[in-house]
Amino acid sequence: MRSIVVFLSLVAAFPAWAHEMPAAQTAQAPAHNPLDCYCRAQGKMFALGERVCLKTAEGPKLAQCQMEINVMSWSITAVPCPET
């Protein structure tokens, strides 16, 4: 009997929840700043344009952080990593 009362009270309260949902969905997020985007490698974050050596199947290669269709990614170059 208790479960029926709980169920009916939830059903009766549902229209109130449904009425509040559109307001939450119309809230606008703050504008995105593309300067806040970074590439990640070796446990570090790298800004747009920075270069780092990454391991590839062909051995370590120089890679540059870039934006591809609003997604940060590494562009692997044909240049091998400099010897240190």
TIKE-550545 format. One record per residue: z, x, y of N, C-alpha, C in turn; residue in three letters; residue number from 1. Coordinates in nm, 4 decimals, padded with zeros to 6 digits. Last residue first. Layout:
N
<rec><n_up>Z</n_up><n_east>X</n_east><n_north>Y</n_north><ca_up>Z</ca_up><ca_east>X</ca_east><ca_north>Y</ca_north><c_up>Z</c_up><c_east>X</c_east><c_north>Y</c_north><code>ALA</code><pos>NUM</pos></rec>
...
***
This chain:
84
<rec><n_up>-02.8201</n_up><n_east>06.9263</n_east><n_north>01.4083</n_north><ca_up>-02.7029</ca_up><ca_east>06.9639</ca_east><ca_north>01.4894</ca_north><c_up>-02.6260</c_up><c_east>07.0743</c_east><c_north>01.4259</c_north><code>THR</code><pos>84</pos></rec>
<rec><n_up>-03.1617</n_up><n_east>06.8370</n_east><n_north>01.4424</n_north><ca_up>-03.0596</ca_up><ca_east>06.9104</ca_east><ca_north>01.3669</ca_north><c_up>-02.9426</c_up><c_east>06.9433</c_east><c_north>01.4587</c_north><code>GLU</code><pos>83</pos></rec>
<rec><n_up>-03.2698</n_up><n_east>06.5078</n_east><n_north>01.5310</n_north><ca_up>-03.2571</ca_up><ca_east>06.6511</ca_east><ca_north>01.5611</ca_north><c_up>-03.1442</c_up><c_east>06.7132</c_east><c_north>01.4787</c_north><code>PRO</code><pos>82</pos></rec>
<rec><n_up>-03.4328</n_up><n_east>06.2892</n_east><n_north>01.3028</n_north><ca_up>-03.3155</ca_up><ca_east>06.3212</ca_east><ca_north>01.3833</ca_north><c_up>-03.3108</c_up><c_east>06.4707</c_east><c_north>01.4107</c_north><code>CYS</code><pos>81</pos></rec>
<rec><n_up>-03.7881</n_up><n_east>06.2327</n_east><n_north>01.3344</n_north><ca_up>-03.6679</ca_up><ca_east>06.2650</ca_east><ca_north>01.2573</ca_north><c_up>-03.5527</c_up><c_east>06.3025</c_east><c_north>01.3507</c_north><code>PRO</code><pos>80</pos></rec>
<rec><n_up>-03.9718</n_up><n_east>05.9647</n_east><n_north>01.4586</n_north><ca_up>-03.9122</ca_up><ca_east>06.0939</ca_east><ca_north>01.4937</ca_north><c_up>-03.7896</c_up><c_east>06.1195</c_east><c_north>01.4060</c_north><code>VAL</code><pos>79</pos></rec>
<rec><n_up>-04.0650</n_up><n_east>05.7171</n_east><n_north>01.4298</n_north><ca_up>-04.1105</ca_up><ca_east>05.8128</ca_east><ca_north>01.3279</ca_north><c_up>-04.0470</c_up><c_east>05.9500</c_east><c_north>01.3499</c_north><code>ALA</code><pos>78</pos></rec>
<rec><n_up>-03.7960</n_up><n_east>05.4813</n_east><n_north>01.4914</n_north><ca_up>-03.9117</ca_up><ca_east>05.5613</ca_east><ca_north>01.5310</ca_north><c_up>-03.9521</c_up><c_east>05.6524</c_east><c_north>01.4156</c_north><code>THR</code><pos>77</pos></rec>
<rec><n_up>-03.6807</n_up><n_east>05.1542</n_east><n_north>01.4714</n_north><ca_up>-03.6823</ca_up><ca_east>05.2846</ca_east><ca_north>01.4048</ca_north><c_up>-03.8101</c_up><c_east>05.3582</c_east><c_north>01.4454</c_north><code>ILE</code><pos>76</pos></rec>
<rec><n_up>-03.5022</n_up><n_east>04.9657</n_east><n_north>01.6751</n_north><ca_up>-03.6424</ca_up><ca_east>05.0004</ca_east><ca_north>01.6540</ca_north><c_up>-03.6444</c_up><c_east>05.1425</c_east><c_north>01.5981</c_north><code>SER</code><pos>75</pos></rec>
<rec><n_up>-03.2491</n_up><n_east>04.7305</n_east><n_north>01.6157</n_north><ca_up>-03.2864</ca_up><ca_east>04.8710</ca_east><ca_north>01.6204</ca_north><c_up>-03.4350</c_up><c_east>04.8841</c_east><c_north>01.5949</c_north><code>TRP</code><pos>74</pos></rec>
<rec><n_up>-03.1725</n_up><n_east>04.4496</n_east><n_north>01.8321</n_north><ca_up>-03.2061</ca_up><ca_east>04.5121</ca_east><ca_north>01.7042</ca_north><c_up>-03.2430</c_up><c_east>04.6587</c_east><c_north>01.7263</c_north><code>SER</code><pos>73</pos></rec>
<rec><n_up>-03.0698</n_up><n_east>04.1416</n_east><n_north>01.9691</n_north><ca_up>-03.0612</ca_up><ca_east>04.2875</ca_east><ca_north>01.9745</ca_north><c_up>-03.0901</c_up><c_east>04.3450</c_east><c_north>01.8363</c_north><code>MET</code><pos>72</pos></rec>
<rec><n_up>-03.2775</n_up><n_east>03.8814</n_east><n_north>02.0549</n_north><ca_up>-03.1859</ca_up><ca_east>03.9310</ca_east><ca_north>01.9525</ca_north><c_up>-03.1865</c_up><c_east>04.0833</c_east><c_north>01.9601</c_north><code>VAL</code><pos>71</pos></rec>
<rec><n_up>-03.4837</n_up><n_east>03.7757</n_east><n_north>02.2169</n_north><ca_up>-03.3434</ca_up><ca_east>03.7561</ca_east><ca_north>02.2545</ca_north><c_up>-03.2416</c_up><c_east>03.7887</c_east><c_north>02.1445</c_north><code>ASN</code><pos>70</pos></rec>
<rec><n_up>-03.7074</n_up><n_east>03.9127</n_east><n_north>02.0948</n_north><ca_up>-03.6961</ca_up><ca_east>03.7662</ca_east><ca_north>02.1021</ca_north><c_up>-03.5491</c_up><c_east>03.7277</c_east><c_north>02.1140</c_north><code>ILE</code><pos>69</pos></rec>
<rec><n_up>-03.5391</n_up><n_east>04.1988</n_east><n_north>02.0783</n_north><ca_up>-03.6570</ca_up><ca_east>04.1370</ca_east><ca_north>02.0186</ca_north><c_up>-03.6340</c_up><c_east>03.9864</c_east><c_north>02.0148</c_north><code>GLU</code><pos>68</pos></rec>
<rec><n_up>-03.4204</n_up><n_east>04.4679</n_east><n_north>02.2588</n_north><ca_up>-03.4099</ca_up><ca_east>04.3238</ca_east><ca_north>02.2407</ca_north><c_up>-03.5434</c_up><c_east>04.2709</c_east><c_north>02.1900</c_north><code>MET</code><pos>67</pos></rec>
<rec><n_up>-03.2971</n_up><n_east>04.7811</n_east><n_north>02.1172</n_north><ca_up>-03.3861</ca_up><ca_east>04.7000</ca_east><ca_north>02.2010</ca_north><c_up>-03.3656</c_up><c_east>04.5524</c_east><c_north>02.1714</c_north><code>GLN</code><pos>66</pos></rec>
<rec><n_up>-03.2059</n_up><n_east>05.1099</n_east><n_north>02.0551</n_north><ca_up>-03.1559</ca_up><ca_east>04.9737</ca_east><ca_north>02.0697</ca_north><c_up>-03.2485</c_up><c_east>04.8961</c_east><c_north>02.1628</c_north><code>CYS</code><pos>65</pos></rec>
<rec><n_up>-03.3894</n_up><n_east>05.3260</n_east><n_north>01.8452</n_north><ca_up>-03.3559</ca_up><ca_east>05.2852</ca_east><ca_north>01.9814</ca_north><c_up>-03.3138</c_up><c_east>05.1390</c_east><c_north>01.9816</c_north><code>GLN</code><pos>64</pos></rec>
<rec><n_up>-03.3471</n_up><n_east>05.5990</n_east><n_north>01.6173</n_north><ca_up>-03.3668</ca_up><ca_east>05.4561</ca_east><ca_north>01.6416</ca_north><c_up>-03.3222</c_up><c_east>05.4238</c_east><c_north>01.7833</c_north><code>ALA</code><pos>63</pos></rec>
<rec><n_up>-03.4588</n_up><n_east>05.8660</n_east><n_north>01.4221</n_north><ca_up>-03.4100</ca_up><ca_east>05.8262</ca_east><ca_north>01.5526</ca_north><c_up>-03.4446</c_up><c_east>05.6784</c_east><c_north>01.5741</c_north><code>LEU</code><pos>62</pos></rec>
<rec><n_up>-03.3619</n_up><n_east>05.8924</n_east><n_north>01.0774</n_north><ca_up>-03.4628</ca_up><ca_east>05.8750</ca_east><ca_north>01.1818</ca_north><c_up>-03.3951</c_up><c_east>05.8329</c_east><c_north>01.3114</c_north><code>LYS</code><pos>61</pos></rec>
<rec><n_up>-03.2951</n_up><n_east>06.0438</n_east><n_north>00.7655</n_north><ca_up>-03.2444</ca_up><ca_east>06.0053</ca_east><ca_north>00.8974</ca_north><c_up>-03.3557</c_up><c_east>06.0014</c_east><c_north>01.0020</c_north><code>PRO</code><pos>60</pos></rec>
<rec><n_up>-03.5203</n_up><n_east>05.9132</n_east><n_north>00.5068</n_north><ca_up>-03.4280</ca_up><ca_east>06.0104</ca_east><ca_north>00.5639</ca_north><c_up>-03.3823</c_up><c_east>05.9661</c_east><c_north>00.7016</c_north><code>GLY</code><pos>59</pos></rec>
<rec><n_up>-03.6630</n_up><n_east>05.6985</n_east><n_north>00.4244</n_north><ca_up>-03.7368</ca_up><ca_east>05.8237</ca_east><ca_north>00.4443</ca_north><c_up>-03.6492</c_up><c_east>05.9341</c_east><c_north>00.5015</c_north><code>GLU</code><pos>58</pos></rec>
<rec><n_up>-03.4815</n_up><n_east>05.4960</n_east><n_north>00.4312</n_north><ca_up>-03.5291</ca_up><ca_east>05.5378</ca_east><ca_north>00.2992</ca_north><c_up>-03.6054</c_up><c_east>05.6695</c_east><c_north>00.3080</c_north><code>ALA</code><pos>57</pos></rec>
<rec><n_up>-03.2439</n_up><n_east>05.6048</n_east><n_north>00.6847</n_north><ca_up>-03.3508</ca_up><ca_east>05.5184</ca_east><ca_north>00.6344</ca_north><c_up>-03.3912</c_up><c_east>05.5677</c_east><c_north>00.4964</c_north><code>THR</code><pos>56</pos></rec>
<rec><n_up>-02.9715</n_up><n_east>05.6222</n_east><n_north>00.9039</n_north><ca_up>-03.0224</ca_up><ca_east>05.6557</ca_east><ca_north>00.7715</ca_north><c_up>-03.1283</c_up><c_east>05.5547</c_east><c_north>00.7327</c_north><code>LYS</code><pos>55</pos></rec>
<rec><n_up>-03.0174</n_up><n_east>05.6957</n_east><n_north>01.2495</n_north><ca_up>-02.9813</ca_up><ca_east>05.6011</ca_east><ca_north>01.1440</ca_north><c_up>-03.0411</c_up><c_east>05.6479</c_east><c_north>01.0124</c_north><code>LEU</code><pos>54</pos></rec>
<rec><n_up>-02.9170</n_up><n_east>05.8269</n_east><n_north>01.5556</n_north><ca_up>-02.9767</ca_up><ca_east>05.8573</ca_east><ca_north>01.4255</ca_north><c_up>-02.9245</c_up><c_east>05.7580</c_east><c_north>01.3219</c_north><code>CYS</code><pos>53</pos></rec>
<rec><n_up>-02.9881</n_up><n_east>05.6509</n_east><n_north>01.8601</n_north><ca_up>-02.8931</ca_up><ca_east>05.7028</ca_east><ca_north>01.7616</ca_north><c_up>-02.9697</c_up><c_east>05.7342</c_east><c_north>01.6331</c_north><code>VAL</code><pos>52</pos></rec>
<rec><n_up>-03.0164</n_up><n_east>05.5559</n_east><n_north>02.2054</n_north><ca_up>-03.0734</ca_up><ca_east>05.6044</ca_east><ca_north>02.0797</ca_north><c_up>-02.9648</c_up><c_east>05.6627</c_east><c_north>01.9913</c_north><code>ARG</code><pos>51</pos></rec>
<rec><n_up>-03.0248</n_up><n_east>05.2762</n_east><n_north>02.4336</n_north><ca_up>-02.9593</ca_up><ca_east>05.3943</ca_east><ca_north>02.3752</ca_north><c_up>-03.0225</c_up><c_east>05.4278</c_east><c_north>02.2409</c_north><code>GLU</code><pos>50</pos></rec>
<rec><n_up>-03.1460</n_up><n_east>05.0359</n_east><n_north>02.5071</n_north><ca_up>-03.2132</ca_up><ca_east>05.1617</ca_east><ca_north>02.5401</ca_north><c_up>-03.1487</c_up><c_east>05.2860</c_east><c_north>02.4807</c_north><code>GLY</code><pos>49</pos></rec>
<rec><n_up>-02.8479</n_up><n_east>04.8571</n_east><n_north>02.5432</n_north><ca_up>-02.9938</ca_up><ca_east>04.8489</ca_east><ca_north>02.5424</ca_north><c_up>-03.0534</c_up><c_east>04.9824</c_east><c_north>02.5866</c_north><code>LEU</code><pos>48</pos></rec>
<rec><n_up>-02.5644</n_up><n_east>05.0291</n_east><n_north>02.3968</n_north><ca_up>-02.6304</ca_up><ca_east>04.9455</ca_east><ca_north>02.4968</ca_north><c_up>-02.7816</c_up><c_east>04.9506</c_east><c_north>02.4799</c_north><code>ALA</code><pos>47</pos></rec>
<rec><n_up>-02.3812</n_up><n_east>05.0099</n_east><n_north>02.0951</n_north><ca_up>-02.4747</ca_up><ca_east>05.0850</ca_east><ca_north>02.1767</ca_north><c_up>-02.5477</c_up><c_east>04.9889</c_east><c_north>02.2702</c_north><code>PHE</code><pos>46</pos></rec>
<rec><n_up>-02.0723</n_up><n_east>05.0414</n_east><n_north>01.9261</n_north><ca_up>-02.1671</ca_up><ca_east>04.9555</ca_east><ca_north>01.9971</ca_north><c_up>-02.2518</c_up><c_east>05.0415</c_east><c_north>02.0901</c_north><code>MET</code><pos>45</pos></rec>
<rec><n_up>-01.9846</n_up><n_east>05.1570</n_east><n_north>01.5903</n_north><ca_up>-01.9845</ca_up><ca_east>05.1657</ca_east><ca_north>01.7365</ca_north><c_up>-02.0841</c_up><c_east>05.0657</c_east><c_north>01.7943</c_north><code>LYS</code><pos>44</pos></rec>
<rec><n_up>-02.0130</n_up><n_east>05.1790</n_east><n_north>01.3168</n_north><ca_up>-01.8845</ca_up><ca_east>05.1335</ca_east><ca_north>01.3692</ca_north><c_up>-01.8732</c_up><c_east>05.1386</c_east><c_north>01.5203</c_north><code>GLY</code><pos>43</pos></rec>
<rec><n_up>-02.2815</n_up><n_east>05.2432</n_east><n_north>01.2783</n_north><ca_up>-02.1795</ca_up><ca_east>05.3442</ca_east><ca_north>01.2501</ca_north><c_up>-02.0436</c_up><c_east>05.3073</c_east><c_north>01.3115</c_north><code>GLN</code><pos>42</pos></rec>
<rec><n_up>-02.3957</n_up><n_east>05.0115</n_east><n_north>01.5190</n_north><ca_up>-02.4262</ca_up><ca_east>05.1072</ca_east><ca_north>01.4127</ca_north><c_up>-02.3099</c_up><c_east>05.2034</c_east><c_north>01.3994</c_north><code>ALA</code><pos>41</pos></rec>
<rec><n_up>-02.5276</n_up><n_east>04.7468</n_east><n_north>01.7113</n_north><ca_up>-02.4130</ca_up><ca_east>04.8061</ca_east><ca_north>01.6415</ca_north><c_up>-02.4622</c_up><c_east>04.8979</c_east><c_north>01.5304</c_north><code>ARG</code><pos>40</pos></rec>
<rec><n_up>-02.6307</n_up><n_east>04.6709</n_east><n_north>02.0426</n_north><ca_up>-02.6652</ca_up><ca_east>04.6983</ca_east><ca_north>01.9034</ca_north><c_up>-02.5423</c_up><c_east>04.7638</c_east><c_north>01.8405</c_north><code>CYS</code><pos>39</pos></rec>
<rec><n_up>-02.5304</n_up><n_east>04.4137</n_east><n_north>02.2743</n_north><ca_up>-02.5256</ca_up><ca_east>04.5505</ca_east><ca_north>02.2235</ca_north><c_up>-02.5812</c_up><c_east>04.5551</c_east><c_north>02.0823</c_north><code>TYR</code><pos>38</pos></rec>
<rec><n_up>-02.5092</n_up><n_east>04.2294</n_east><n_north>02.5758</n_north><ca_up>-02.5619</ca_up><ca_east>04.2424</ca_east><ca_north>02.4401</ca_north><c_up>-02.5645</c_up><c_east>04.3895</c_east><c_north>02.3994</c_north><code>CYS</code><pos>37</pos></rec>
<rec><n_up>-02.4497</n_up><n_east>04.1920</n_east><n_north>02.8373</n_north><ca_up>-02.3366</ca_up><ca_east>04.1892</ca_east><ca_north>02.7450</ca_north><c_up>-02.3811</c_up><c_east>04.2038</c_east><c_north>02.5999</c_north><code>ASP</code><pos>36</pos></rec>
<rec><n_up>-02.6793</n_up><n_east>04.1645</n_east><n_north>02.9776</n_north><ca_up>-02.6192</ca_up><ca_east>04.2976</ca_east><ca_north>02.9797</ca_north><c_up>-02.4980</c_up><c_east>04.3060</c_east><c_north>02.8868</c_north><code>LEU</code><pos>35</pos></rec>
<rec><n_up>-02.7418</n_up><n_east>03.8973</n_east><n_north>02.9722</n_north><ca_up>-02.8036</ca_up><ca_east>03.9839</ca_east><ca_north>02.8718</ca_north><c_up>-02.7467</c_up><c_east>04.1253</c_east><c_north>02.8715</c_north><code>PRO</code><pos>34</pos></rec>
<rec><n_up>-02.5071</n_up><n_east>03.6527</n_east><n_north>03.0012</n_north><ca_up>-02.5502</ca_up><ca_east>03.7742</ca_east><ca_north>03.0696</ca_north><c_up>-02.6113</c_up><c_east>03.8680</c_east><c_north>02.9656</c_north><code>ASN</code><pos>33</pos></rec>
<rec><n_up>-02.5340</n_up><n_east>03.3051</n_east><n_north>02.9980</n_north><ca_up>-02.5251</ca_up><ca_east>03.4280</ca_east><ca_north>02.9182</ca_north><c_up>-02.5799</c_up><c_east>03.5449</c_east><c_north>02.9992</c_north><code>HIS</code><pos>32</pos></rec>
<rec><n_up>-02.3329</n_up><n_east>03.0723</n_east><n_north>03.1750</n_north><ca_up>-02.4607</ca_up><ca_east>03.1422</ca_east><ca_north>03.1602</ca_north><c_up>-02.4401</c_up><c_east>03.2732</c_east><c_north>03.0846</c_north><code>ALA</code><pos>31</pos></rec>
<rec><n_up>-02.0977</n_up><n_east>02.8742</n_east><n_north>02.9870</n_north><ca_up>-02.1320</ca_up><ca_east>02.9610</ca_east><ca_north>03.0993</ca_north><c_up>-02.2625</c_up><c_east>03.0348</c_east><c_north>03.0712</c_north><code>PRO</code><pos>30</pos></rec>
<rec><n_up>-02.2003</n_up><n_east>02.5570</n_east><n_north>02.8500</n_north><ca_up>-02.1427</ca_up><ca_east>02.6900</ca_east><ca_north>02.8337</ca_north><c_up>-02.1792</c_up><c_east>02.7739</c_east><c_north>02.9552</c_north><code>ALA</code><pos>29</pos></rec>
<rec><n_up>-02.1282</n_up><n_east>02.2253</n_east><n_north>02.9414</n_north><ca_up>-02.2206</ca_up><ca_east>02.3376</ca_east><ca_north>02.9425</ca_north><c_up>-02.1456</c_up><c_east>02.4694</c_east><c_north>02.9308</c_north><code>GLN</code><pos>28</pos></rec>
<rec><n_up>-02.0626</n_up><n_east>01.9341</n_east><n_north>02.7605</n_north><ca_up>-02.0047</ca_up><ca_east>02.0446</ca_east><ca_north>02.8374</ca_north><c_up>-02.0985</c_up><c_east>02.1644</c_east><c_north>02.8275</c_north><code>ALA</code><pos>27</pos></rec>
<rec><n_up>-02.1609</n_up><n_east>01.7469</n_east><n_north>02.5899</n_north><ca_up>-02.2359</ca_up><ca_east>01.7694</ca_east><ca_north>02.7121</ca_north><c_up>-02.1781</c_up><c_east>01.8810</c_east><c_north>02.7980</c_north><code>THR</code><pos>26</pos></rec>
<rec><n_up>-01.9791</n_up><n_east>01.7279</n_east><n_north>02.3825</n_north><ca_up>-02.1083</ca_up><ca_east>01.7880</ca_east><ca_north>02.3539</ca_north><c_up>-02.1873</c_up><c_east>01.8178</c_east><c_north>02.4807</c_north><code>GLN</code><pos>25</pos></rec>
<rec><n_up>-01.7660</n_up><n_east>01.5949</n_east><n_north>02.4972</n_north><ca_up>-01.7455</ca_up><ca_east>01.7320</ca_east><ca_north>02.4510</ca_north><c_up>-01.8794</c_up><c_east>01.8018</c_east><c_north>02.4276</c_north><code>ALA</code><pos>24</pos></rec>
<rec><n_up>-01.8838</n_up><n_east>01.3467</n_east><n_north>02.5438</n_north><ca_up>-01.8339</ca_up><ca_east>01.4243</ca_east><ca_north>02.6568</ca_north><c_up>-01.8151</c_up><c_east>01.5707</c_east><c_north>02.6175</c_north><code>ALA</code><pos>23</pos></rec>
<rec><n_up>-01.9392</n_up><n_east>01.2508</n_east><n_north>02.2826</n_north><ca_up>-02.0479</ca_up><ca_east>01.2907</ca_east><ca_north>02.3721</ca_north><c_up>-02.0016</c_up><c_east>01.3730</c_east><c_north>02.4914</c_north><code>PRO</code><pos>22</pos></rec>
<rec><n_up>-01.6634</n_up><n_east>01.2085</n_east><n_north>02.1749</n_north><ca_up>-01.7541</ca_up><ca_east>01.3132</ca_east><ca_north>02.1282</ca_north><c_up>-01.8651</c_up><c_east>01.3470</c_east><c_north>02.2269</c_north><code>MET</code><pos>21</pos></rec>
<rec><n_up>-01.5222</n_up><n_east>00.9847</n_east><n_north>02.2613</n_north><ca_up>-01.4922</ca_up><ca_east>01.1135</ca_east><ca_north>02.3216</ca_north><c_up>-01.5930</c_up><c_east>01.2216</c_east><c_north>02.2854</c_north><code>GLU</code><pos>20</pos></rec>
<rec><n_up>-01.6114</n_up><n_east>00.7752</n_east><n_north>02.1010</n_north><ca_up>-01.6330</ca_up><ca_east>00.7655</ca_east><ca_north>02.2451</ca_north><c_up>-01.6117</c_up><c_east>00.9009</c_east><c_north>02.3135</c_north><code>HIS</code><pos>19</pos></rec>
<rec><n_up>-01.5201</n_up><n_east>00.8473</n_east><n_north>01.8531</n_north><ca_up>-01.6641</ca_up><ca_east>00.8454</ca_east><ca_north>01.8757</ca_north><c_up>-01.6949</c_up><c_east>00.8417</c_east><c_north>02.0252</c_north><code>ALA</code><pos>18</pos></rec>
<rec><n_up>-01.2455</n_up><n_east>00.8080</n_east><n_north>01.8844</n_north><ca_up>-01.2962</ca_up><ca_east>00.9435</ca_east><ca_north>01.8630</ca_north><c_up>-01.4448</c_up><c_east>00.9495</c_east><c_north>01.8958</c_north><code>TRP</code><pos>17</pos></rec>
<rec><n_up>-01.2430</n_up><n_east>00.5291</n_east><n_north>01.9127</n_north><ca_up>-01.1902</ca_up><ca_east>00.6122</ca_east><ca_north>02.0215</ca_north><c_up>-01.2403</c_up><c_east>00.7558</c_east><c_north>02.0079</c_north><code>ALA</code><pos>16</pos></rec>
<rec><n_up>-01.3414</n_up><n_east>00.4423</n_east><n_north>01.6638</n_north><ca_up>-01.4215</ca_up><ca_east>00.4220</ca_east><ca_north>01.7857</ca_north><c_up>-01.3707</c_up><c_east>00.5039</c_east><c_north>01.9042</c_north><code>PRO</code><pos>15</pos></rec>
<rec><n_up>-01.1173</n_up><n_east>00.5244</n_east><n_north>01.4905</n_north><ca_up>-01.2464</ca_up><ca_east>00.5931</ca_east><ca_north>01.4922</ca_north><c_up>-01.3284</c_up><c_east>00.5651</c_east><c_north>01.6170</c_north><code>PHE</code><pos>14</pos></rec>
<rec><n_up>-00.8923</n_up><n_east>00.3667</n_east><n_north>01.4711</n_north><ca_up>-00.8922</ca_up><ca_east>00.4709</ca_east><ca_north>01.5731</ca_north><c_up>-01.0287</c_up><c_east>00.5387</c_east><c_north>01.5857</c_north><code>ALA</code><pos>13</pos></rec>
<rec><n_up>-00.9447</n_up><n_east>00.2029</n_east><n_north>01.2542</n_north><ca_up>-00.9279</ca_up><ca_east>00.1398</ca_east><ca_north>01.3849</ca_north><c_up>-00.9352</c_up><c_east>00.2440</c_east><c_north>01.4971</c_north><code>ALA</code><pos>12</pos></rec>
<rec><n_up>-00.9461</n_up><n_east>00.3929</n_east><n_north>01.0525</n_north><ca_up>-01.0689</ca_up><ca_east>00.3203</ca_east><ca_north>01.0808</ca_north><c_up>-01.0607</c_up><c_east>00.2564</c_east><c_north>01.2193</c_north><code>VAL</code><pos>11</pos></rec>
<rec><n_up>-00.6754</n_up><n_east>00.4666</n_east><n_north>01.0581</n_north><ca_up>-00.7792</ca_up><ca_east>00.5659</ca_east><ca_north>01.0875</ca_north><c_up>-00.9110</c_up><c_east>00.4985</c_east><c_north>01.1238</c_north><code>LEU</code><pos>10</pos></rec>
<rec><n_up>-00.5559</n_up><n_east>00.2281</n_east><n_north>00.9827</n_north><ca_up>-00.5246</ca_up><ca_east>00.2832</ca_east><ca_north>01.1149</ca_north><c_up>-00.6264</c_up><c_east>00.3901</c_east><c_north>01.1547</c_north><code>SER</code><pos>9</pos></rec>
<rec><n_up>-00.6582</n_up><n_east>00.1988</n_east><n_north>00.7247</n_north><ca_up>-00.6942</ca_up><ca_east>00.1018</ca_east><ca_north>00.8276</ca_north><c_up>-00.6639</c_up><c_east>00.1540</c_east><c_north>00.9678</c_north><code>LEU</code><pos>8</pos></rec>
<rec><n_up>-00.5323</n_up><n_east>00.4211</n_east><n_north>00.5987</n_north><ca_up>-00.6775</ca_up><ca_east>00.4111</ca_east><ca_north>00.6057</ca_north><c_up>-00.7208</c_up><c_east>00.3155</c_east><c_north>00.7166</c_north><code>PHE</code><pos>7</pos></rec>
<rec><n_up>-00.2640</n_up><n_east>00.3478</n_east><n_north>00.6213</n_north><ca_up>-00.3112</ca_up><ca_east>00.4711</ca_east><ca_north>00.6838</ca_north><c_up>-00.4628</c_up><c_east>00.4653</c_east><c_north>00.7018</c_north><code>VAL</code><pos>6</pos></rec>
<rec><n_up>-00.2688</n_up><n_east>00.1131</n_east><n_north>00.4662</n_north><ca_up>-00.2281</ca_up><ca_east>00.1059</ca_east><ca_north>00.6068</ca_north><c_up>-00.2781</c_up><c_east>00.2302</c_east><c_north>00.6819</c_north><code>VAL</code><pos>5</pos></rec>
<rec><n_up>-00.3425</n_up><n_east>00.2195</n_east><n_north>00.2199</n_north><ca_up>-00.4288</ca_up><ca_east>00.1204</ca_east><ca_north>00.2834</ca_north><c_up>-00.3961</c_up><c_east>00.1111</c_east><c_north>00.4322</c_north><code>ILE</code><pos>4</pos></rec>
<rec><n_up>-00.1261</n_up><n_east>00.3831</n_east><n_north>00.1610</n_north><ca_up>-00.2570</ca_up><ca_east>00.4456</ca_east><ca_north>00.1806</ca_north><c_up>-00.3541</c_up><c_east>00.3484</c_east><c_north>00.2476</c_north><code>SER</code><pos>3</pos></rec>
<rec><n_up>00.0776</n_up><n_east>00.1968</n_east><n_north>00.1235</n_north><ca_up>00.0814</ca_up><ca_east>00.2868</ca_east><ca_north>00.2388</ca_north><c_up>-00.0548</c_up><c_east>00.3470</c_east><c_north>00.2672</c_north><code>ARG</code><pos>2</pos></rec>
<rec><n_up>00.0000</n_up><n_east>00.0823</n_east><n_north>-00.1188</n_north><ca_up>00.0000</ca_up><ca_east>00.0000</ca_east><ca_north>00.0000</ca_north><c_up>00.0000</c_up><c_east>00.0868</c_east><c_north>00.1253</c_north><code>MET</code><pos>1</pos></rec>
***
